[in-house]
């Protein structure tokens, strides 16, 4: 009987503690969901304002957005998936190009390895080709009618057997842009006829929260058989 009496408070105490822990967990989850939804709403508001400026000013809209700080795509740091690939040593060595890179920090200790150029991507002819090109949603920022020219220039700039990495966003059914909606088939329609082969296409598990479920990563190799220069 004594054992039973002693055990009863312990059981009740444990049950009470477990209930308290469940309550705290639910509160934390609720707070996290609220913060996530607020972040997503704020991000979408910035995207909507950016799209409005671009739509109303076809000639100087991009410049206006930079002046007003309407750059919802700019994280202020490397996009997580690239940081992950670098940490894993899973990127080719050599020269790399990020078209439409926007703003980058000049405080990096390796800034001497970077060059920033203001050129027309579609007509630019560098002296050397690249081992790696990273398209960080540049594809979705241009008018869909320009996507074939985008693919041709990618082929022109990339070394034979070089790699093109595409961050494919936004994968949804929204109307208008930029950013314009994309799908895996949009990339395939442009790249496969030019001799690119998809070596990996999957959901981007490192996508930032507002892009979760709407962003994929594609890794493409340029065929040796398709000469560009």
PLY file of the C-alpha trace (Angstrom):
ply
format ascii 1.0
element vertex 229
property float x
property float y
property float z
element edge 228
property int vertex1
property int vertex2
end_header
0.00 0.00 0.00
2.82 2.39 0.84
4.43 1.80 -2.54
1.14 2.46 -4.26
0.59 5.72 -2.38
4.09 6.90 -3.21
3.74 6.05 -6.89
0.44 7.86 -7.36
1.81 11.43 -6.94
4.71 10.53 -9.20
2.36 9.37 -11.94
0.17 12.44 -11.56
3.22 14.68 -11.52
4.55 13.07 -14.68
1.19 13.37 -16.38
0.94 17.01 -15.39
4.48 17.68 -16.59
3.81 15.92 -19.88
0.64 17.97 -20.41
2.59 21.14 -19.66
5.28 20.16 -22.13
2.66 19.40 -24.80
1.09 22.80 -24.17
4.46 24.54 -24.48
5.17 22.61 -27.69
1.81 23.66 -29.13
2.46 27.28 -28.16
5.88 27.18 -29.79
4.43 25.61 -32.93
1.69 28.21 -32.99
4.22 31.01 -32.64
6.41 29.47 -35.35
3.44 29.14 -37.72
2.39 32.72 -37.04
5.92 33.99 -37.72
6.15 31.87 -40.87
2.81 33.15 -42.16
3.78 36.74 -41.39
7.10 36.30 -43.18
5.37 34.70 -46.15
2.76 37.48 -46.27
5.42 40.20 -46.08
7.48 38.51 -48.80
4.43 38.19 -51.05
3.56 41.85 -50.47
7.05 42.86 -51.62
6.77 40.58 -54.66
3.38 42.09 -55.56
4.74 45.65 -55.28
7.78 44.75 -57.36
5.58 43.17 -60.07
3.38 46.27 -60.09
6.32 48.60 -60.71
7.73 46.40 -63.49
4.31 46.05 -65.12
3.65 49.81 -65.10
7.12 50.86 -66.25
8.46 48.56 -68.97
11.52 50.69 -69.72
12.89 51.68 -66.33
11.01 49.45 -63.92
13.99 47.37 -62.86
16.04 50.48 -62.13
13.16 51.95 -60.13
12.89 48.77 -58.07
16.58 48.89 -57.18
16.29 52.57 -56.21
13.28 51.86 -53.99
14.78 48.73 -52.47
12.09 46.52 -54.00
14.30 43.47 -54.36
12.32 40.59 -52.80
14.64 38.05 -54.40
17.72 39.46 -52.64
18.35 37.52 -49.41
21.34 39.63 -48.42
23.37 36.42 -48.22
24.15 33.37 -50.39
21.11 31.31 -51.23
21.17 28.29 -48.86
21.40 25.61 -51.56
24.63 27.09 -52.95
26.11 27.32 -49.46
25.20 23.65 -49.01
26.77 22.59 -52.32
29.94 24.53 -51.54
30.19 22.96 -48.10
29.75 19.52 -49.65
32.39 20.20 -52.31
29.76 19.38 -54.92
30.48 22.13 -57.45
32.86 21.97 -60.42
36.17 23.81 -60.15
37.03 26.61 -62.53
35.29 29.74 -63.77
31.70 30.37 -62.65
29.08 32.82 -63.89
25.96 34.12 -62.14
23.97 36.14 -64.69
21.71 38.80 -63.25
23.44 38.43 -59.88
22.21 41.77 -58.54
23.97 43.04 -55.41
26.80 41.09 -53.76
28.81 41.85 -50.63
32.22 43.44 -51.12
33.25 42.48 -47.59
34.01 38.86 -48.49
37.65 37.91 -47.84
37.65 36.32 -51.30
36.34 39.40 -53.12
39.50 39.39 -55.23
38.27 36.27 -56.99
35.08 38.02 -58.20
34.50 40.29 -61.17
31.29 42.29 -61.62
30.28 43.27 -65.12
27.43 45.38 -66.46
26.69 43.80 -69.82
23.78 42.72 -71.99
23.60 39.04 -71.14
22.16 38.09 -74.53
24.89 39.73 -76.62
27.89 39.40 -74.29
30.87 37.49 -75.73
33.54 36.84 -73.08
37.08 35.84 -73.98
36.85 32.67 -71.89
34.00 30.22 -71.37
32.73 28.98 -68.01
32.88 25.67 -66.18
29.75 26.49 -64.17
26.78 28.79 -64.66
24.28 29.33 -61.87
20.88 30.67 -62.90
19.34 31.99 -59.71
15.77 32.53 -61.04
17.12 34.68 -63.89
15.08 32.47 -66.22
11.83 33.46 -64.51
12.70 37.17 -64.49
12.87 37.54 -68.27
9.92 37.60 -70.67
8.95 34.01 -71.61
9.48 34.87 -75.28
13.18 35.36 -74.51
13.73 31.91 -73.03
15.00 30.33 -76.25
17.59 33.11 -76.53
18.46 32.47 -72.85
19.18 28.83 -73.66
21.26 29.69 -76.72
23.37 32.09 -74.69
23.84 29.53 -71.93
25.13 27.11 -74.55
27.37 29.84 -75.93
28.90 30.70 -72.56
29.37 27.21 -71.12
32.37 24.98 -71.81
31.69 21.58 -73.38
30.77 19.25 -70.52
30.29 22.32 -68.30
27.45 22.44 -65.80
24.40 24.68 -65.62
22.54 24.85 -62.31
19.04 26.29 -62.41
17.02 27.30 -59.38
13.51 26.86 -60.78
11.02 29.23 -59.15
8.08 29.94 -59.00
6.55 26.61 -59.91
2.86 27.49 -59.66
-0.06 28.72 -61.76
0.01 32.48 -61.18
-0.60 34.86 -64.08
1.84 37.50 -65.27
5.18 38.53 -63.85
8.01 38.95 -63.28
8.67 36.53 -61.83
6.89 34.48 -64.50
5.70 31.01 -63.61
7.96 28.15 -64.65
7.86 24.39 -64.85
10.45 21.69 -65.39
9.16 21.23 -68.94
9.81 24.93 -69.65
13.51 24.32 -69.01
13.52 21.01 -70.86
11.88 22.56 -73.94
14.69 25.09 -74.14
17.73 23.10 -73.04
17.28 19.57 -74.39
17.28 20.62 -78.09
20.57 22.43 -77.43
22.30 19.30 -76.20
21.87 19.75 -72.45
21.19 16.67 -70.36
19.45 16.80 -66.99
21.56 14.94 -64.44
19.44 15.97 -61.44
16.02 17.56 -60.99
14.43 17.59 -57.54
12.65 19.73 -54.97
14.99 22.22 -53.35
15.01 21.04 -49.75
17.15 24.07 -48.86
14.64 26.61 -50.22
13.84 29.57 -47.99
10.44 29.23 -46.21
8.37 31.44 -48.59
9.50 29.27 -51.52
9.04 25.84 -49.98
7.12 23.55 -52.33
7.45 25.96 -55.27
11.16 25.71 -55.97
13.21 22.96 -57.60
16.86 22.64 -58.49
18.06 21.37 -61.84
21.60 20.36 -62.76
22.37 20.14 -66.47
25.44 19.05 -68.42
26.25 20.49 -71.79
26.93 17.83 -74.43
30.38 17.62 -75.95
28.78 17.05 -79.34
27.10 20.48 -79.50
29.70 23.13 -80.34
28.84 26.76 -79.70
31.90 28.77 -80.79
0 1
1 2
2 3
3 4
4 5
5 6
6 7
7 8
8 9
9 10
10 11
11 12
12 13
13 14
14 15
15 16
16 17
17 18
18 19
19 20
20 21
21 22
22 23
23 24
24 25
25 26
26 27
27 28
28 29
29 30
30 31
31 32
32 33
33 34
34 35
35 36
36 37
37 38
38 39
39 40
40 41
41 42
42 43
43 44
44 45
45 46
46 47
47 48
48 49
49 50
50 51
51 52
52 53
53 54
54 55
55 56
56 57
57 58
58 59
59 60
60 61
61 62
62 63
63 64
64 65
65 66
66 67
67 68
68 69
69 70
70 71
71 72
72 73
73 74
74 75
75 76
76 77
77 78
78 79
79 80
80 81
81 82
82 83
83 84
84 85
85 86
86 87
87 88
88 89
89 90
90 91
91 92
92 93
93 94
94 95
95 96
96 97
97 98
98 99
99 100
100 101
101 102
102 103
103 104
104 105
105 106
106 107
107 108
108 109
109 110
110 111
111 112
112 113
113 114
114 115
115 116
116 117
117 118
118 119
119 120
120 121
121 122
122 123
123 124
124 125
125 126
126 127
127 128
128 129
129 130
130 131
131 132
132 133
133 134
134 135
135 136
136 137
137 138
138 139
139 140
140 141
141 142
142 143
143 144
144 145
145 146
146 147
147 148
148 149
149 150
150 151
151 152
152 153
153 154
154 155
155 156
156 157
157 158
158 159
159 160
160 161
161 162
162 163
163 164
164 165
165 166
166 167
167 168
168 169
169 170
170 171
171 172
172 173
173 174
174 175
175 176
176 177
177 178
178 179
179 180
180 181
181 182
182 183
183 184
184 185
185 186
186 187
187 188
188 189
189 190
190 191
191 192
192 193
193 194
194 195
195 196
196 197
197 198
198 199
199 200
200 201
201 202
202 203
203 204
204 205
205 206
206 207
207 208
208 209
209 210
210 211
211 212
212 213
213 214
214 215
215 216
216 217
217 218
218 219
219 220
220 221
221 222
222 223
223 224
224 225
225 226
226 227
227 228
